[in-house]
Amino acid sequence: MKIVKNKYTYLLLATVPFLSMQGCKKDFLDEVMITARNTADFETTEGLDGLVTGMYQTLKFHFNYEWAYASTNYGTDEFWVGGDRIKEMWGTYSANFNSFTGEVEVIWDNMYGAINSANTVIANVPEFYENEDTKDIRLGEGYFIRAFNYFKLVKQYGGVPIKLEPSSTVELEFTRASAQEVYNQVIEDFTNAYELLPTSGAQTGRLTKWAAAHFLAKVYLFRASELYADWNGATREADLEQAIKYGREVIEQSSHSLAPNFRDLWHYTKPNDVNETLPEIILAAQFSNNDATIGRYGNQVHLHYPSVYQNLPGMQRDIPGGREFQRLRTSDYAIDVFDRINDSRFWKSFKTEYLCNNPNAAPVWEASNAPSPELVDQRRFLGGEVSIKYIVNDAGDDRYTAANIRSRAPHMFVRYFAGNSQDYKGNHGNYDASRYVTMSKFADGSRNTVASQFGYRDGILARLAETYLIVAEAYGRQENYDQALPYINEIRRRAAYKAGEDRSAYVDGGVAYRNNSVVPATAFVSYSDKNTYYESNNIAETTVATEGEMVLGSVTDILNATDQFYDVLGVNSNQEKFIAFILNERSRELMGELMRWEDLARTKTLIKRNEVFHNEARPQENKHYVRPIPQGFLDNIQVDGRPLTAAEKSAMQNPGY
């Protein structure tokens, strides 16, 4: 079997820099560029160590540029297209989304580039690697990276070419494997990695047996899902057992544990600090504040969530507030899926207040809206005071109107005005494409300048909370709901506000940067220690709230729940309700963490959930569960030494493209 290797793949192999192993921290990724490499370098222990370290750099790709969010968050129930519509085709499934869409090819190219490096490691380590202490580990790392990238490919494109030997020259002929064949290969490779990798990494960020086990559990769950129902019948039950087996091993046998507070995951203090070494994190792409080795993009996920704040009077763009690319507008579903009184995850994931950082431009009271005559022409707020407030309320709240919010000092954005009815399409209040509640999980106040796009935060690829949800889903798919319940409750127990916890505490993902020396002393660092919890929920701050009732008492709490959108989704059977519930729980726990589209595609809920919860996306059945095969790939491959005909290209393309 032959496969085309395009310019990106070929160049990746030819130009991997020498990557020296240094110390016991993530600086094993620091690069020392020397002369150009060639394949002979990968026939030495030193060269193979460098190549393996280079493979770790490929994990950063999943947090770079537009493809990171476009291929994972767009076109789902959680996010709508924001005010900048540059990649709307991913978010709406418009006619502009086709085999020529740039990111379709970029993802394809980079996955195969990493696979080619892994193939070299797998082929050469047994023959040329001389350090017996780390030989198995290097081989395990090669198997893991190959599996990881084929898993991404099969989730995005369905069946793809399987290439298991390294390429040193351009190859132009290939055979496309089926999705079933790709899954078989992914499982084989992850299993090899699981058997070869150590239980703990020599350096922060190194792959372990538990990372392989987590992804094995995930792959088995994916293969047992609805998207593959036409061929997974013979393996489905065994796959669910394997998902449970490997997931429980990570939970019960590894050193990984849930962070005590959901806040801990997103309370970013500084590069390489405590929140990046939490035991909950199973695998993360390792970024740092070493600008010499940050790569072409850095971690850019922080750019895409913020709504616009800089052009409101009294505000200017600052480092903690972030650059507002306004790509990902938080949907109504994303807000309503939370119990916003008892579930702390909402308030620890979203930003609802901003402080004035440009007081000389703050607005003044006018005679028509001033609370008292003496305030006319006075500033409505001063530097450091609340300047923007997002009220996250429900339909039926009669406190706010478009007129009376003008008498409030901050700029007020209210989700539901008096008289607005419940609507999952945003037809209410004064949120809009550029003004919406911003997800703050990934805010990065450690950037060097206000304009910088280069984020320094690590990018989490796997954490233990997801392992719990994988095991819970596998049990639920077996209709062993009682066995699923403890795994769900462990996550929900962590999510609950604890007795005495300050429910107005604000977590911004960058709040610690008020005291962070990484930020220049001359930079204005705005922050707020409060959110709008009490006002949004219409609860007096003097109220002594008891700990939220987040723990489910029985299976019927899942199957008979009234707040899981069962009616609007049209689910009736226990199995349908459970899948709807677990998808909602995945939203509450994992929202924005670059996996939602793949979850909705593999459960075949993509069509219905967009119909019910998206304000404009309407994906098509039998088309949009996979992405188009890149046109550049089809145009350059050959069969029997000649280019493909139009009919042959069409036959190789995914249906509908």
Residue pairs with C-beta under 8 A, 6 or more apart in sequence:
1 161
1 162
1 163
1 174
1 175
2 171
2 172
2 173
2 174
2 175
3 112
3 161
3 163
3 167
3 171
3 173
3 174
4 170
4 171
4 172
4 173
4 174
4 633
4 636
4 637
5 112
5 116
5 167
5 169
5 170
5 171
6 109
6 112
6 170
6 632
6 633
6 636
8 109
8 110
8 112
8 113
9 109
9 112
9 113
9 116
9 167
10 167
10 169
10 170
12 113
12 114
12 116
12 117
13 39
13 113
13 116
13 117
13 120
13 166
13 167
13 168
14 36
14 37
14 38
15 36
15 37
16 37
16 50
16 51
16 54
16 117
17 31
17 32
17 33
17 34
17 37
17 50
17 54
18 31
18 32
18 33
18 34
18 37
18 46
18 47
18 50
19 28
19 29
19 30
19 31
19 32
19 49
19 50
19 53
19 54
19 57
20 30
20 32
20 50
21 28
21 49
21 53
22 28
22 30
23 203
24 202
24 203
24 204
25 203
25 204
25 272
26 203
26 204
26 205
26 272
26 286
26 288
27 203
27 288
27 290
28 53
28 203
28 205
28 206
29 53
29 56
29 57
29 205
29 286
29 288
29 293
30 290
30 293
31 292
31 293
37 47
37 50
39 120
39 166
39 168
40 47
41 47
41 50
41 51
42 48
42 51
42 120
42 121
42 124
42 128
43 124
43 127
43 128
44 128
45 128
45 129
45 130
45 131
48 121
48 124
48 125
48 128
48 129
48 138
49 134
49 138
51 117
51 120
51 121
52 121
52 138
52 141
52 142
54 117
55 114
55 117
55 118
55 121
55 141
55 142
55 145
56 205
56 286
57 295
58 110
58 113
58 114
58 117
58 145
58 149
59 148
59 283
59 285
59 286
59 459
59 461
60 285
60 286
60 287
60 295
60 297
60 299
60 459
61 110
61 114
62 68
62 152
62 285
62 459
62 461
62 594
63 285
63 287
63 299
63 300
63 301
63 455
63 459
63 594
64 295
64 296
64 297
64 298
64 299
64 300
65 297
65 300
66 86
66 87
66 103
66 327
67 103
67 106
67 107
68 300
68 301
68 304
68 594
69 301
69 304
69 327
69 328
69 594
70 87
70 90
70 91
70 103
71 90
71 103
71 107
71 156
71 597
71 627
72 594
72 595
72 596
72 597
72 598
73 79
73 328
73 592
73 594
73 596
73 597
74 81
74 87
74 90
74 91
74 328
74 597
75 90
75 91
75 92
75 93
75 597
75 606
75 610
75 614
75 617
75 619
75 624
76 596
76 597
76 600
76 606
76 609
76 610
76 614
76 617
77 331
77 333
77 334
77 587
77 596
77 600
77 609
77 610
77 612
77 613
77 614
78 330
78 331
78 333
78 334
78 587
78 591
78 592
78 596
79 91
79 328
79 329
79 330
79 331
79 334
79 592
79 596
80 91
80 328
80 329
80 330
80 331
80 426
80 433
80 614
80 615
80 616
80 617
81 88
81 91
81 92
81 327
81 329
81 433
81 616
82 307
82 325
82 326
82 327
82 328
82 329
82 433
82 434
82 436
83 307
83 308
83 326
83 329
83 432
83 433
83 434
84 325
84 326
84 327
86 327
87 103
87 327
88 94
88 96
89 96
89 97
89 101
90 97
90 101
90 103
91 617
92 616
92 617
92 618
93 617
93 618
93 619
93 620
93 624
97 628
98 628
98 631
98 657
99 628
99 629
99 630
99 631
99 634
99 653
99 657
100 631
101 628
104 627
104 628
104 630
105 630
105 631
105 632
105 633
107 152
107 156
107 627
108 153
108 157
108 629
108 630
108 633
109 630
111 149
111 150
111 152
111 153
112 149
112 153
112 163
114 145
114 146
114 148
114 149
115 145
115 146
115 149
115 150
115 163
116 163
116 166
116 167
117 145
118 142
118 143
118 145
118 146
118 149
119 142
119 146
119 163
119 164
119 165
119 166
119 167
120 166
121 138
121 139
121 141
121 142
121 145
122 139
122 142
122 143
122 146
122 164
123 165
123 166
124 166
125 135
125 138
125 139
125 142
126 139
129 135
129 138
129 139
136 196
137 196
137 197
137 198
137 202
139 192
139 196
140 192
140 193
140 195
140 196
140 197
140 207
140 212
141 193
141 197
141 206
141 207
143 189
143 190
143 192
143 193
143 196
144 189
144 190
144 193
144 197
144 207
144 211
144 212
144 215
146 164
146 189
147 185
147 186
147 187
147 189
147 190
147 193
147 215
147 219
148 215
150 160
150 162
150 182
150 185
150 186
150 189
151 186
151 190
151 215
151 219
153 160
153 182
154 160
154 179
154 182
154 183
154 186
155 222
155 598
155 601
155 602
156 598
156 626
156 627
157 626
157 627
157 629
157 654
158 179
158 626
158 654
159 176
159 177
159 178
159 179
159 180
159 181
159 182
160 176
160 177
160 182
161 174
161 175
161 176
161 177
162 177
162 181
162 182
162 185
163 174
164 185
172 636
172 637
172 638
173 637
173 638
173 639
173 640
174 637
176 652
177 185
179 228
179 231
180 228
180 231
180 232
183 219
183 222
183 223
183 228
186 219
187 216
187 219
187 220
187 223
190 212
190 215
190 216
190 219
191 212
191 216
193 207
193 212
194 209
194 212
194 213
194 216
194 246
197 207
197 208
197 209
197 211
197 212
198 208
198 209
199 208
199 209
199 210
199 254
199 255
200 208
200 255
201 207
201 208
204 272
204 276
204 277
204 286
205 284
205 286
205 458
207 283
208 254
208 282
209 254
210 249
210 250
210 254
210 256
210 282
211 282
211 283
211 462
213 246
213 247
213 249
213 250
213 254
214 246
214 247
214 250
214 282
214 283
214 462
214 466
214 467
214 470
215 462
216 242
216 246
217 242
217 243
217 244
217 245
217 246
217 247
217 250
217 467
217 470
217 471
217 474
218 243
218 466
218 470
220 239
220 240
220 242
220 243
220 246
220 474
221 239
221 240
221 243
221 470
221 473
221 474
222 228
222 598
222 602
223 232
223 235
223 239
224 232
224 235
224 236
224 239
224 240
224 243
224 474
224 477
225 232
225 602
225 603
225 604
226 602
226 603
226 604
227 601
227 602
227 603
227 604
227 625
228 602
232 239
237 478
240 474
240 477
240 478
241 474
243 470
243 471
243 473
243 474
244 471
244 474
244 475
247 467
247 468
247 470
247 471
247 474
248 471
250 256
250 282
250 464
250 467
251 464
251 467
251 468
251 471
251 487
255 279
256 279
256 280
256 281
256 282
256 464
256 467
257 279
257 280
257 464
258 280
258 464
258 465
258 468
258 490
258 491
258 494
259 265
259 278
259 279
259 280
259 494
260 494
261 494
262 344
262 345
262 348
262 494
262 495
263 344
263 348
263 505
263 507
264 275
264 278
264 280
265 275
265 278
265 280
265 441
265 460
265 463
266 275
266 348
266 349
266 440
266 441
266 442
266 507
266 509
267 275
267 507
267 509
267 511
267 512
268 275
268 276
268 443
268 444
268 445
268 446
268 457
268 509
268 510
268 512
269 275
269 512
269 516
270 446
270 512
270 516
270 517
270 518
271 287
271 288
271 289
271 446
271 456
271 457
271 518
272 288
272 289
276 284
276 457
276 458
279 464
280 463
280 464
280 465
281 458
281 460
281 462
281 463
281 464
282 461
282 462
282 463
282 464
282 467
283 460
283 461
283 462
284 458
284 459
284 460
284 461
285 299
285 458
285 459
285 461
286 458
287 294
287 298
287 299
287 455
287 456
287 457
287 458
287 459
288 294
288 456
289 446
289 456
289 518
291 448
291 454
294 454
294 456
297 453
297 454
298 453
298 454
298 455
298 456
299 442
299 444
299 454
299 455
299 456
299 457
299 458
299 459
300 453
300 454
300 455
301 442
301 455
301 459
301 594
302 322
302 323
302 442
302 443
302 444
302 455
302 457
302 509
303 322
303 323
303 325
303 327
303 453
303 455
304 325
304 327
304 328
305 327
305 328
305 438
305 439
305 440
305 441
305 442
305 592
306 321
306 322
306 323
306 324
306 325
306 326
306 351
306 438
306 443
307 324
307 326
307 329
307 434
307 435
307 436
307 437
307 438
308 324
308 326
308 434
308 435
309 315
309 317
309 321
309 324
309 354
309 388
310 316
310 317
310 321
310 324
312 387
312 388
312 411
313 361
313 362
313 363
313 411
314 356
314 357
314 358
314 359
314 361
314 362
314 363
314 379
314 380
314 381
314 387
314 411
315 354
315 356
315 357
315 358
315 361
315 387
315 388
316 357
316 358
316 361
317 323
317 324
317 450
318 357
318 450
318 523
318 524
318 525
318 526
319 445
319 447
319 449
319 450
319 510
319 513
319 519
319 523
319 525
320 443
320 445
320 508
320 510
320 511
320 513
320 514
320 525
320 526
320 527
321 354
321 357
321 526
322 443
322 444
322 510
323 450
323 451
323 453
326 433
326 434
328 439
328 592
329 433
329 436
330 350
330 436
330 437
330 438
330 439
331 424
331 426
331 613
331 614
331 615
332 423
332 424
332 425
332 426
332 613
333 424
333 565
333 587
333 609
333 612
333 613
334 587
334 591
335 346
335 392
335 415
335 437
336 394
336 424
336 565
337 565
337 584
337 587
337 588
338 345
338 346
338 588
339 548
339 550
339 563
340 346
340 347
340 392
340 533
340 536
340 537
341 537
341 539
341 545
341 548
342 496
342 497
342 548
342 549
342 550
343 492
343 495
343 496
343 548
343 550
343 588
344 495
344 496
344 497
344 501
344 503
344 548
345 495
345 588
345 589
346 392
346 588
347 503
347 505
347 506
347 507
347 531
347 533
348 507
349 439
349 440
349 441
349 507
349 591
349 592
350 392
350 437
350 438
350 439
350 440
351 390
351 437
351 438
351 439
351 440
351 443
351 506
351 508
351 531
352 389
352 390
352 391
352 392
352 437
352 506
352 531
352 532
352 536
353 386
353 388
353 389
353 390
353 506
353 528
353 530
353 531
353 532
354 386
354 387
354 388
354 526
354 528
355 384
355 385
355 386
355 387
355 526
355 527
355 528
356 362
356 381
356 382
356 383
356 384
356 385
356 386
356 387
356 526
357 383
357 387
357 524
357 526
358 383
359 379
359 381
359 382
359 383
362 379
362 380
362 381
362 382
362 383
362 387
363 379
363 380
364 376
364 377
364 378
364 379
364 380
365 371
365 375
365 376
365 377
365 378
365 380
366 376
367 373
367 376
368 406
369 406
369 407
370 376
370 378
370 407
371 407
380 409
380 410
381 387
381 409
381 410
384 526
385 409
386 409
386 410
386 528
386 530
387 410
387 411
388 410
388 411
388 413
389 408
389 410
389 411
389 412
389 413
389 532
389 535
390 413
390 415
390 431
390 436
390 437
390 532
391 400
391 412
391 413
391 414
391 415
391 532
391 535
391 536
392 415
392 437
392 532
392 536
393 399
393 400
393 414
393 415
393 416
393 536
393 537
393 538
394 415
394 416
394 422
395 416
395 420
395 421
395 422
395 423
395 428
396 416
397 416
397 418
397 538
398 418
398 419
399 418
399 538
400 412
400 414
400 416
400 417
400 418
401 417
401 418
402 417
402 430
405 412
405 414
405 430
412 430
413 429
413 430
413 431
413 435
413 436
414 429
414 430
414 431
415 428
415 429
415 431
416 428
416 429
417 428
417 429
417 430
420 428
420 429
421 428
424 568
424 612
424 613
425 614
425 615
426 615
431 437
439 591
439 592
440 507
440 508
440 509
440 510
441 509
441 591
441 592
441 593
442 455
442 457
442 509
442 592
443 508
443 509
443 510
444 455
444 456
444 457
444 509
444 510
445 509
445 510
445 511
445 512
445 513
445 516
445 519
445 525
446 455
446 456
446 457
446 510
446 513
446 516
446 518
446 519
447 453
447 454
447 455
447 456
448 454
448 520
450 523
460 593
465 491
465 494
465 589
465 590
466 586
466 589
466 590
468 487
468 488
468 490
468 491
469 487
469 488
469 491
469 582
469 585
469 586
469 589
469 590
471 484
471 487
472 484
472 485
472 487
472 488
472 582
472 585
473 484
473 579
473 582
475 481
475 483
475 484
475 487
476 484
476 578
476 579
476 582
477 575
477 578
477 579
479 574
479 575
481 555
481 558
481 559
481 574
481 578
482 555
484 578
485 552
485 554
485 555
485 558
488 552
488 558
488 582
488 585
489 551
489 552
491 585
491 589
492 550
492 551
492 552
492 585
493 550
493 551
495 550
495 588
495 589
496 547
496 548
496 549
496 550
496 551
497 503
497 545
497 547
497 548
498 547
499 546
499 547
503 533
503 534
503 545
504 530
504 531
504 533
504 534
504 541
505 529
505 530
505 531
506 528
506 529
506 530
506 531
508 527
508 528
510 527
511 527
511 528
511 529
513 519
513 525
513 527
514 525
514 527
516 525
519 525
533 539
534 540
534 541
534 543
539 545
552 558
558 577
558 578
558 581
559 574
559 577
559 578
559 581
561 577
561 581
564 577
564 580
564 581
564 584
565 580
565 584
565 612
566 577
566 580
568 612
569 580
569 605
569 608
569 609
569 612
570 608
571 577
571 579
571 580
579 603
579 605
580 605
583 599
583 600
583 603
583 605
583 609
586 596
586 599
587 596
590 596
597 606
600 606
600 609
601 624
601 625
601 626
604 625
606 619
606 624
606 625
607 619
607 620
607 621
607 624
610 617
610 618
610 619
611 618
620 656
622 655
622 656
623 654
623 655
623 656
623 657
624 656
626 654
627 654
628 653
628 654
628 657
629 652
629 653
629 654
629 657
634 644
634 649
634 652
634 653
635 643
635 649
637 643
637 644
638 644
639 648
644 652
